[in-house]
Amino acid sequence: MAKNKDFTTVSQDGTVLYHMAPKKTMKLSLTQRKALSGWLLVLPFVIGLILLYGPLIFNSIKAVFYTVDVVPGEVRYYFAGFENIRWAFMEDLYFKTSLINGFKDLLIQVPAIIIFSLFMAIILNQKMVGRAAFRAIFFLPVILSIGIIDTIDTNAALSMDVITGAINDGTDAMMEGGGNNFISMMDLNVLLQNVQVGASFLRVASDLVTNIFDVVSRSGVQMLIFLSGLQSISPAIYESCQIDGASAWETFWKVTLPMISPMILVNSIYTLIDAFTSSGNGVIRHIFNNIGSASNPINTTIPVKDPATGETINMLLKENSLSTTEMWIYVVLIAILVVIVSLLMKAFVFYQKRD
């Protein structure tokens, strides 16, 4: 930034006048002031996060490269290098399979949740009798899926699977997911027998219909975000479209969808993280329940140096280090996927003030 300079002028009677240049002050724009206010708002949370969870995160990352042995009154760390990571990818029987299945499910579930929540938000944004009651009804599954109610529902679903499995005696093998399915592949095949569609389409349609309750119950927050975005669009824009003779279909694609595209980006990231961190996620269930089990035993030993005696000993990889390693691998993959989705969708996002 150039420095301010003083200057002189000469009046008509020959008097030399000395002028001091005005001091320039740095002024922040409205956008910069809003951004600064946001950072000041979250600053206490960031400081608390660093102070409270910083040491825990450091020890967790340390466990990825060490095998941790817990003895009475002491926690011993033995350097293992990349053995924990190698075990997760090379010797864990179910980790890669659960990862692949989880990503496949996301390709179906995330678009379904986004489309359903947008559809319901558009409907609930219309003027109709009992609109507030309908909004509360569609948000009710979000409340019911919190805390003890979610645990009760999960236990009830597991009990129903056991009961229906015992009653059916294996006759419903064509139905994926046991007694909780609403429709089977055979039902869809009969329904669409006159339509030339492939088995892949039938499988996707079956998964969507089977998981319809899960889609509805996980769409409440996204629906509210879309609803707030729809209500922020000025009615004058829609009046202009009507005056110009645009149909409702054209108005949706040319006005509504671009205006709420930032909400689509937010909801996509939220849905991804919500799906990855849900209690019913197969990867998380595997990490907490299946490492070191009889079906997935730990039988890898590595030479390590005992920090107390300095001697080299052979030690079996520990379950706590392996589960921590797989969880960090999972977190890194989630972060990479979120970044990819953000970059891909950001190119199609319309910001009214910027564009």
N, C-alpha and C positions, 0 to 999 in steps of 0.2 A: 504494500500500500504506500503510495507517495506521501511524503511528509508535507504538512502545511507550511507555506512560505509567506513571510511578511513582505509588504510592498509599499512604495511611496508614490505620491502624486503631487503635481505642481498646480496651484490654483492660478486664477487669472492675474492676481496681483503679485505673483512670483513667490508666494509662500509655499514652502515644501511641507507637505502633509505626510505624516507617517501613519500607516494603517497596519493593524495587526490582523492577520488572516483569521477567520473564524475557525474554531476547533471543530473538527469532524468527529461525530460520535457514531459508533457502530450500532446500527439499528437492526433488529431481527425482524424478519417478515412474519406474517401471521402463521404460516405453515411451520416456520422454525420455532416460534413461541409455543405452538401447540405440541410440537415434538418434544421440546424441552420440558413442558408441563407433564407430558406422559412419562418421561424418564424420571422426573422428580417424584412422581406418584409411585412408581414401582421400585424406586431406589431402596426404601426400607426392606422390601421383600428380597431384593437381590443381595443386600448386605446380610440379612438373616440367613438366606440360603447358603451363602458362602461360609459364614461362620459356623452354622449348625451342621450342615450336610457336607461341607468341604472335606473334613477328615474322613467321613464315612465313604465318600466317593473315592478318595485317594486309596483307602484300604481295600475297597472293592476292586479297583483297577489293579492294585498290587497283587491281589489274589489270582488274577488271570495268568501271571507269569511265575507264580509260586504255588507250591502245594502246601496247604495249611494244615498243620497237625495240632489239634487242641488236646492238651494234657491238663490234668488238674492244676489250676492256678497259673497256667502259662499257655500262650499261643505261639507256636514255633512256625517260622516261615523257612521253607527250603526252596531255593531257586530251581525252577523247572523249565525255564526258557519258553519255547512254544509248544511244549508237550500237551498242555491242556487244550490248546487250539487244535492241534493235530488229532487228539483223541475225539474232540467234538465232531470233526468232519470225517474222520477216517474210521473210527471204531464205534461211535455211537450208532446203534442200530436204527433209531427212530428220529433223530434230530433233523437230518436232511429231509426225510420223508414228511415230517410234520411242517417243516418250513415250506416245502413245495406245495403241499396241500393248503396251507394257510394263504399263500399268495394266490393260488388258483381261486380260492373262495372269495378273496377280495375283489378279483376281477368281475365277479358277479354281484356281490353284496353292495359294494360302494356305489356303483352306478344305480342300482335298484333303490337304495336309500335316498340318494340325491334326487332322483326322478320322482319318487313317491312323495318326499317331503315338499318338493317344489309344486307338485300337482295339488297337494292338500293345502298348501299356503295360498295358492291362487284361488282355490274354492273358498277358503275361509276368509279371504280378503273381500269377497263380494258382500253386498248388503243383503242380509236375509234375517229372518226371525230366528232368535236363539243362537246368534253367531258366537257370543261369549261362551255359551254352554258347550257348543261343538269344539271350540278351541280348548276348553278345559278337558274335554273327553279325550281328545287326541294327544294331549300332553300328559294325561294320567299314567300311561305306561312308563314314562320316565321316572315318575315318583315311585311307582310300584317296583321298579327295578333297582331300588337303592336299599342297601343294608340288609336287614334281617328278612325282608320280604323276598329279596332276590335269593337268599339262602334257602328259604322255605320252598320257593318255586323250583329251584334246582334239585333239592332233595325229592320233591314230589315228582319231578320229571324222571329222575333216576329210578324211583320206586315204580312208576308206571311202566318204564322200560322193562324192569324185571318181571312185573306181573304179566304184561302183554307178551313178553318173550316166553314165559312159562305156559300161557294159554295157547298161543299160536303154535308152539312146538315147532318153530322153524318154517312154518308154511308161508310166511310173509318175507321170504328171503329176497324177493324182488324189490321190496320197499327199503330204501336207504334210510337208516335212522330209526328203525323199529316202529313202535306204536305211536310215536308223535307225528308221523307223516300224515298229511292231509290227502295226498294223492300219490299214486305210484307211477312208475314208468309204464306199466301195463295200462293203467287208466288213461294216461296221456296218449299212448299209442292207439287205443280205441277211439279216443276223442278226435285225433288228428289223422285217422287212417286214410281219409280221402285227400289229405294235403301232402304233397311231395316234399317232406322235410327230412333231414338227416337225423341220425342218432344223437349227434352233438347238440343239436337244437332241442331235442326232447330231453336230454339230460339237463341242460341249462334251465329249461322251463320247469322241469320237475324240482330242481333245487330251489327255484324262486317260489313256487307254490308251497313246497314243503316248509320253507323258512319264512313264510309270509308273516307269522306272528313276530318273529325276530326282527324283520324289516320294519314293521309298524312300531314296535316297542323302542327301536333305536332311532326313530325319525323325529322325535318330539323336539329336541333342541334345534335340529336343522330346520324344522318347520317354523319355529319362532324366529330364527335368523332370517329366513326367506320372507316371513311376514313383515318383519321390520323393514327389510329392504324394499318390499313392494309398497309399503305405506310411505316411504320416503320419496317416491316418484311423484312429481308434481302432477296434479290432475290436468293442468293446462296443456301438458304434452299430449295426453290422450284426447283432449278436446281438439287440439290441432290436427291430430290424425283423423278424427271423425270428419272435421271440416274438409280435409283433403281427400276424403273418400276411401281411406284405408280400411280394410276389413280387420276383424278381430285377430285372424290368423297372421296377417301381415304386421299388425301392431305388436303382437307377442314376439315375433322373430326380430323385428327392426327396432323396437323400443324396450319392451319389458326385459327380454333376455340380456341384451347388452347392459342395461342399467343395473341388473342384479348380478352381473358376472363376478364382481368382487366377493359377493356372498357365496357364489358357487365355489370359488377358490377356498374361502374360509371353511365352508362346510365339507369340502373334499378332504382337506387336511385334518379337520376335526374327526371326520368319520374314519379315516385311516388310523389315527392314533387310538380312537375309541375301540376299533376292531382289534387292533394289535394288543391292547391292554385289558380286554375284557376277561372275566374269570373263566369264560367258556372257551377261550382260545386254546387250540391244541398244542401249540408250542409251549405256552406257559404251563399247561397241565403236565406236559412231558418233563419239563425242567424241574418242577417241584415234586413230581411223584415217581418218575421212571428211572432216574439216574441212580445207579447202584442197586436196582431191583434184581430179582432173580432172572427176569427176562432180558435185562440189560446190565450184566455184571461189569464191574471194574476189575480188570485183570492186568493192567499195564503198570509195570514197575520201572523206575528210572533211577540212575545213580545220582545221588545228591550228597552235598557236603554238610555234615552235622555242624551247626554253628557253635555248639558247646564244646565238642571234642576236636573238631577239624577233620575227622575221619570221613571217608566216603562210604556211604551205606546205600543199599537198594531200598527204595520206598515206593509203596503203592500210591498211585494218584488218589487224592482224596475227593470225596463226593462234594464237599462244600466248594472246593476250588473249581471243580468241573461244572457245577451248576452255575456258579458266578461267571465262568468263562462263556458258557452258552447264552446266558442272559445278556452279557455285553455284546456278543456277536449279534444277538437278536436286536439290541438297541441300535447298533451301528447300521444294520440292514434297514431298520425302520427310518433312521435319519437319512440314509441315502435315498430311499424311496420317497420320502417327504420332499426332499430337495428336488428330485427329478420331477415329481408331480407339480411342484410349485413353479419350476422353470417352464415346464410345458404349458401349463395353464395361464401363466402370467402373460404369455404372448397374445392370448385371446381375451384378456381382461380389459374392460373399458372403464377408465376413470374419468368422470365427467369434468373435473376441474383441470386435469392434465391434458385430456384429449379434446 
